[in-house]
Amino acid sequence: MAFVIDLKTQSSSEEIHSFDTHIDMDNINSCDSSSNSAIETECTTEVLIHPTISDEEIPKVGMLFGTLEEARQFYYNYVNKVGFEPHIRNTNFDKNGRTPINQSIQCNRDGYRTKKNPVTQRSNTVSSVHCKARIYVKFDTELRKWRLSKVELAHTHRCDPSLSWMFKKNRELSMHVKDVIERNDQVGIRPSKTFQALAEEAGGRSNLKFLEKNVRNYISGKLRINGDDTDAQEMLDYFTRMKEQNPNFFYDICVYGDNSLKHAFWAHARSRAAYKYFSDVVSFDTTYKLNKYEMPVAAFMGVNQHGRSCLFGCALLGNEETEFFEWLMQTFIKCMGKTLDGILTDQCGAMATAIRNVMPNTRHRLCIWHITRKIPHKLGKLSRYEEIKATMHGIIWESRSQESFESSWYDFIEEYTLHDNNWLNVDNRGLIPCVSNSPIEKQFQHVYTNCIFRDVQTKFIKKCDCNLSSRVVKDNQYFYEVTQQKIIKGMSVYSKYEVVFCPISHQVRCNCFRFESYGILCCHVLSVLSHCRVDKVNSSYILSQWSKNVYRKHTQIRSSHESQRSDESMNIFRGLCVDFYNVAQDFVHDKEEADILRSAFVSAKVALSEHRAKHSKSVRTSECPDGLNALRSPPHVVPRGRPSFKRLEADLDRKIKNGTKKRRASSKHTKEVAAVEGDKHLNKATERRITASKHPKLYFSMKDFAPIEEDCFTDNTFFCIP
């Protein structure tokens, strides 16, 4: 039963308890359902007080507290019993700006909030009703204490003490709950199932003092780095822990003069072991950046025996300059113990210069995926875009040699008059059942992993679309012309390929260079081998990289992320719980023994509380290796809105875009002048001058997509990442 008290009467506590318990509920309901103006005039002088609140627990003007925290805690205890959520409205500091001198704490439903945009929805909406409930705490310089200078207890809305636990400030996870959440998360139990189990243990969701959202936040927040300026230090601490768990974990950090992070590189022991098997070609990518610090995230990737991406190492760079890339390449070689055979990157001049300076013997190629995915962005506004796109794909994938590619590219530029396009003229260099009865397919079935074998099966299926012409014998080699039927846009297209087969050594090659590029025999070679009745391919065409029968040491190295994430306090808690369970299970059969055990726990709790009050808790600090006292995070970068593209552009792309804008502005100005002067032939003359003065400059090269022809029969084959 709640009591309505008129604060203007200044009644004492004895008078409060002598009030008649009969309350006119019609008056209360009319006050709650009235408008905001009515609430302001009628309800601001009323406050709901519950019998559980004593007079000493009610804030009053003139109360003194030793610290600001004590004053806040006193008001928060009152808030929980009344049933509303407070928030610190403002805090004023002294002239130095370091010490607070007063503070106001108000009900979170103060003020009015109107939606400027009705479509926008806020995740945590609060219905503001101009509530005046608040306290003002001021520091008394004479008494050196904090005084309540103003107290407003009246609310313009209902307050429910039974729902106080739902406020964010009051939600709390006990050590037992945290332990259950961590254990369930480590074995893969979903947060929803964990919350249901905890609710069942507590006798219902209403008995829990938290929501399912708090369980999910704890799981995600457990791995999240906390603090505004501790990100770099937490990262260094993580590297140190990983190094202690496995000495083969590698990391290297470079800092500025003020100990702020410049760049960092790290590689797990499993990644270093995998590099020995899959280091044929490494893909280097700096696509993404950190939101908070705008530092590029660099990743070294490879392809494992399943045809899946394999991570070799990661790095954080200060920026994308040649100096930083050179440091990263040198650190990567130091970590892996040998240089790269081949590397695929995006179009970046600084990156290419660093690779050329640090690894002059490494074969550097541009990633064809990065090139082709830029076609819609670079050429999408052209009137004949679909024709240009189809022609480009045909030239890239259907060229048989470097000469044929360059010739086709020259004709392509001439046909579509793309001489002025800077982007096109930049000069940069379990067993799976078999689908056939072929013994070669069964040979691959028993050797290759399932992922790669599925790709091999697609070639056996496409073999049905190939027709062989009569062979030509020359220098003990058979030359076949293979015609493959393809369906492009509903039309049949026939492509011709040349396959050379040696009947003595069973060496074979095709001018589609499928094996040299992807490490898988093409359908043209398979049709020739089937025609020549070859039952087993040469061992040079079965790559150990795709084999499932090779013992790889990196698969036996335990991942560092599999280690438990519990801190020292959680481990102590789990050990004490085990001891308590063992004691409790021996004394639960007799009520008298259980009461003795319970009283012993209460006595121990009192003794521990007194011990904690006498001794301050020691704080454990992390140590930095190599004489680095403290590692500071790089400066924060404030973003200016959402970027137009998720993927970051290289410096070269930005220069091209800026140049395009200038040319468009200049072209617009030229057209305006031409209209004024009436020169109808200005545009045609300008076009003739451009065509005569500029020769198409080729930037593609066939060796960007396949190795030279002499390497076709060698074992040390270079492979591109699919």
Secondary structure, DSSP 4 states (H G I P E B T S, - for coil): --EEEEGGG---HHHHHTS-S---HHHHHHHHHS-HHHIIIIITTEEEE-TT--GGGS--TT-EESSHHHHHHHHHHHHHHHT--EEEEEEEE-TTSSSEEEEEEEETT-S----SSTT---SS---------EEEEEEETTTTEEEEEEEE---SS---GGGGGGSTTT----HHHHHHHHHHHHTT--HHHHHHHHHHHHTSGGG-SS-HHHHHHHHHHHSSPPSSS-HHHHHHHHHHHHHHH-TT-EEEEEE-TTSBEEEEEEE-HHHHHHHTTS-SSEEEEEEEE-TTT--EEEEEEEE-TTS-EEEEEEEE-SSS-HHHHHHHHHHHHHHHSS--SEEEE-S-HHHHHHHHHH-TTSEEEE-HHHHHHTHHHHHTTSTTHHHHHHHHHHHHHH--SHHHHHHHHHHHHHHTT-TT-TGGG-----PPPPSS--HHHHHHHHHB-HHHHHHHHHHHHHGGGEEE---EEETTEEEEEEEEEEEETTEEEEEEEEEEE-TTT--EEETT-HHHHHSS--HHHHHHHHHTT--S--GGGS-GGGBSSS--GGGGSPPGGGS----HHHHHHHHHHHHHHHHHTTSSS-HHHHHHHHHHHHHHHHHHHHHHHHSPPP------STT----BPPPP----S--SSSSPPPHHHHHHHHHHHHHHHHHHHHHHHHHHHT-TTHHHHHHHHHHHH--------GGGTS--GGGGG-SS------
